Each structure stands twice: as structure tokens, then as C-alpha cells.
Amino acid sequence: MSSAVPVGTTKGPGESPHAYTLVAPDADDQLKIGEFVAYDARVDGELRSVLGRIDARRPLKLYPDAFMADPQVPPSRVAELIGFDHATPELYEFDVAVLGYFDDALGFVNPRVAPRAGRPVYLVPDDVLAHALSRISHGLPGAAHIGSLLTRPRDRVPVTLDVNEFASTHLAIIAGTGAGKSYLAGVIVEELMQPSVGAAVVIVDPHGEYGTLEEIANHPGFRGEGYRARTLVVRPEQIKIRRDLLHPSDIYQLLGTTHGLSGPQREVLRLALRAVGVGRDRRWTYRQLTEAVNDVELSGARNADDEGADYALVKRALMWRLNATLGRQDGIFDDYEHTSLQELIRPGQCTVVQLNEVPREEQQIIAATLLRRSFDGRVGTAKQRIGSDHEQYLPAPVFTLIEEAHHFAPAGEEVPTTNLLKQILAEGRKFGFAVGLISQRPGKLDQDVLSQCMTQCILRVVNPVDQQAIAGAVESAGRELLAELPALSKGQAIVAGAAINTTVLCRVRPRLTPHGGESPDVVDAWRRARSQLPPVDRSLEAADPESARTPEERLFGSIQ
């Protein structure tokens, strides 16, 4: 890299052992925060290019204030008049975090010694940077191309994620409202559906934003030799869960989240669930459960809250709750029918489970049942405990994206999906089961869940509580880069973690399929609705003097 034109000079060690300061005039504004520079150093007798990332920028010397006295005269013109015609008085100091020299086998290797003062520093060439930043080169199988380096012109330095890494050690996409998180999620799904990957993807979609991924089947970019990706959109009315697949925690959640079950009701329900074998791989029907409720016999109070309880009324109230939720004939629960796991999960297919217009409690139960069945299926298949004739047989790894993840693993609140997600995040890698969490409120997301996602894509976040939650859970992104979160524009992201060699600022690439999460054009909707209204019958105004008065006259006249 010594043949490159220097852009600055090393000044000395930085505030940490793995940083140094750089001084440069930067007349062309090339040295942006997040940009990559390098200096040459001899390491173990071999000349190496040691890469670093700019984390901060400060002015050292600027035009004197007097040069700006007249806004109509540029400071450069004043400088020329007093003899500074061939040089700029502007000078900047930069903090550079040392990444090290890049080794194909080891990744970045830190030389453990800060550069001496006076070393020339260069911009890292595009091709060198593209090779060093991404764990796998763009265009190779298993490389998910999500965009390009933000500090360079578009597409000059592609940013790719290693699918093998984030599809085994889990992924988090975090952003404020409107920053582009669902757009980026769509880009990642497109990469997973490429012929070189052909993943089995499931999306839990609470708002119905991912239905446009159906266009994957019609796009030539998702076809190969004998391969054609497909998208299966499962709408709320198509979702069926067999009741005996529910766990006790699911039923308690379904019955008691909104107003809470009383102590006597919980005791009757507990005994009835035990009687029919809920959660013990036994088949049971709704009728058997209701009969078990009626057959429960309680002699005396079990605790102080139960004293004086009329158990006939307790059972009646509990039956009302059961009939309104678990026993609804038009609901998602059934004694015999359930959505086939093999139809939902297969390689080369993206399944979008739409949960819009479904109550929050039922969304959590649906997600819990789907995650539990598919995870158990992968564990049983991997351990060869179940064969191809079993309803939970899943021979291929599974990647599940969960939109609005803070609803399924809320901080400080236990819902059926929380502990299930913790188990999957801890054990899923061994069995080929990975999760991607998407959230606009990381401060409301369980921190144990968030911290186990080893690859993070973080878009614009303004809320200070959410910023603190990210800083506490995401160890691989530096403090200085996280300070850039409020300044990111839509479609710009900090990408960090296991699926990339170092933290980068990324410009998300355009999607191949339409985006379904755009905000509606309310002005256009009002205009179209107004054009469809029938004309006002003005003849009534002559017959009724009151109707001829303006709304203000009618309103304030009545007040007077």
C-alpha cells in the first residue's frame, strides 16, 4: 500500500492501547467516521498493512474567526488576500481504532503496538477492503449481499454476511420506526432464497408486511438449475392449532393475560389440565377438558385467597373463559386439524405466517406453538429419534424471523415465547435452528434474548433508552459508532457481529421484490375517498334555513 498517496500522518497513541491519532487536512472530506485507513508496519520481519477504522473527528486548526466577518466573502478568499493562496489552514485530528493486518486464515491480527509518530496513512483500496471486511466474498455460495460500505461510493465496496454464521448463531435487526428494518429483513430473506442458498425460512408477521415476498416466485433472480424459490403466505383464517399441542403455559396465557385468573380458577384449571394430560404428549379434546373442569372436586381452601370460594361459580366463570378463547368454533384451535409442519417448512421456501387482526395473546400462542413444534422437530430429526413418517420430521435447518420481537420476549414479563426463545437461542446451533429478531423497541425486549443474537444490524435509533439497551447487549459495536445511531438516514445500518469480520457502516441495497411495509399515503387516500362521495344536495338548504348556516354558526349559536 506504500504506492498509494498518503492522506494523513500518525500523531501518536490514542486513548486506548488499540487506537492511535491521525492528523490530516482532509480537504476532500474523504476521512468520514466509519472510513478505513491503513499504515505500513514491519511485523515479525514482514511488511504489513495495518488497517484501522476512524471513530472520531475533531478540528485542530480552522480559519480564524475574523476571516468569516463578511458572509458574502468566502474565508478562502480572505486567506488568499493575506498570502494563504496555495494552502488551507484547516487541519483535523482523527481517532483510529486499530483492527490489524488481515490474514485469510485468522482474520484481523492486531500487531499490539501503536504506530510511531510521523507514519504516512493511506485510504484502504476498495478491493482490499471488500476482501477484508466480509467473511465471504460477494458472489460466492453462502454470501448474503445486503449492501455496500456507506463511506465509499455506492456498490464500490460490497458488504456481505456469512449465512452459515447468522443462520446458526442468530440475528438481530434493530431500528426505530420508519428506519427500514423490515426492508432490510426483506433483503436478507431475498439472499436466503437465492439458488446458491435455498434456505427454509419462516417469518412471524404480526402486521402483514411481508406478503409482497410472493413476488419471489416470479422473479428470475430466484431460479437456478432445477431450482425455483417459492413463498407460502399463511393468512390468519388458514392457521389451525390442534389443542393437544398446547402446553399448560399457553392455556394460562390465553385465559389469564387480560384480566388474570383468580386463585380458585387457577387451581381448578391446574387440576383439570393434569387430569387430561396437557403437556404430556397425550391426545385430548376440548370436550374432555371441559368435563375435567366440571369433575374437579376441591375440599377446603388451598390458600388464603381461596377461603369462602364458591367452586360452582368458579367453574362457571372458568368455563366462560374457556368457551370464549380455547373453545371458539371460529377460532384457530381445533381438536383434530392443525397446520402441517412439513408444508410450512421446506428448503427453498419462505413461509410468511400473517398474524394481523389476531389478538396479541393469540399471536404469542401461535408463535410459541410454531417455535416449539419446529424446534422439537429439528432436535428429534437431528438425534434420529423420529423418522420421515413423523409429523414433526424436519430434515433441513430452519431460520425463523420474528417481527416485533419485543411482543414475543418482552422485558420484565413472562409470556410463553420468552423462555422458549431463550432455549432456542442457547441450544439451536447444535440442531440447525436459528432465529432472527426484528424490533423497533430494543429497550422493551428481554436483554438475555437480545444479547444471544451474535450478528446485529442496527439502523437509526433515537430513543435514549433503546440506545442504552443496544449498547448493553451488543458488544461487538464500538461506543463511538453506536453514537452515530441517531444520525443514520433511512436504509443505513451499523452491521456487527459473527457474520462479518468487523463493524461497518452499510448502505442497504435495493430490494428485488416490492416492499410491503411502506406507510400509507393518507393525503391520496382522503382525496380518492372524497372523489367517491355523492354530491351534496343543496336544494335542502333552501327548505331548511338551519342547514344553510355554517358549522361554526350552528355550533356557537347553540352554545350561546
Buried (B, 14 or more C-beta within 10 A) or exposed (E): BEEBEBBBBBBEBBEEEBBBBBBBBBEEEBBBBBBBBBBBBEBEEEEBBBBBBBBBBEEEEBBEEEBEEEEEEEBBEBBEEEEBEEEBBBBBBBBBBBBBBBEEEEEBBEBEEBBEEEBBBBBBBBEBBBBBBBBBEBEEEBBBBBBBBBBBEEBEBBBBBBBBBBBBBBBBBBBBEEBBBBBBBBBBBBBBBBBBBBBBBBBBBBBBBBBBBBBBBEEEEBBEEEBBBBBBBBBBEEBBBBBBBBBBBBBBBBBBBEEEBBBBBBBBBBBBBBBBBBBEEEEBBBEBBBEBBEEBEBEEBBEEEBEEBEBEEBBEBBBEBBEEBBBEEEBBBBBEEBBEBBEBBBBBBBBBBBBEEBEBBBBBBBBBBBBBBBBBBBBBBBEEEBEEEBEBBBBBBBBBBBBBBBBBBBBEEEBBBBBBBBEBBEEBBEBBBBBBBBBBBBBBBBBBBBBBBBBBBBBBBEBEEBBEBBBEBBEBBBEBBBBBBEEBEEBBBBBBBBBBBBBBBBBBBEBBBEBBBEEEEEEEEEEEEEEEEEEEEEEEEEEEEEEEEEEEEEEEEEEE
